[in-house]
């Protein structure tokens, strides 16, 4: 057995205050508890710390030496507690998000994190999923919101809902096919993310399902710019539904009901498994609840055959 901090405290305050009664009041413990801890410490050290032959307990020569060591231990313990308190007051969370979640829900997620954890300092990174994956794997991010993560074993991925997609075009774009088939898309310019990405893989796999291809692929890492290109009639594209909901309501875009349907993508909260001083379960819960409240994700039942992972974002 080893000497405990509680035994050291009982010994130290008994010596400093001149007796068990005063130490018990200071430590808010019973006198028998104080006496028991001192006896345990004496037994472990195999020395006598107090001379109990007089009315007032007095330190033995060994007790005086032990008191100096006890004072050092308690001082260091106090410094350690102060260090921990300071670290807690200045906790840093490096939070990443892909563009879609950033545009639709990130500000609300940030507000909820600040409300629940005002001591946390946030550092925000907005980028494509492939970059977020790399930063997570290289321990440059603590937590990220993204589709279809491709992370290593020291990163935990928590699936929180489905990201849905739609083919969209300008209301003035001359497409009358209903349903919209892969063969119909082959004659139109298509805008999408650069490969490799979730969005590129969604478009590519959908076209391949009908043995079709596009004569013109425009690529951009900005979903916002892609939506503007589509709205202006320069291209068609598959875009995340949460991003374009407002543009659809304002008749700046229209959906192209398609066959086959576009498989949804898994949206996850990914975090470094060994992130110190972070209540990760609470942070995941905040992200999930906030994104669902904003109708960013769908809580669909798991299909019998889940949609395949569509590549890195």
PyMOL commands that set and color helices and strands:
alter all, ss='L'
color gray80, all
select helices_A, chain A and resi 5-17+20-27+31-45+61-89+99-116+129-137+182-185+198-209+223-231+241-249+280-293
alter helices_A, ss='H'
color red, helices_A
select strands_A, chain A and resi 50-51+58-59+91-97+120-126+143-147+155-163+165-169+190-192+217-219+237-240+254-255+265-272
alter strands_A, ss='S'
color yellow, strands_A
deselect
rebuild
show_as cartoon
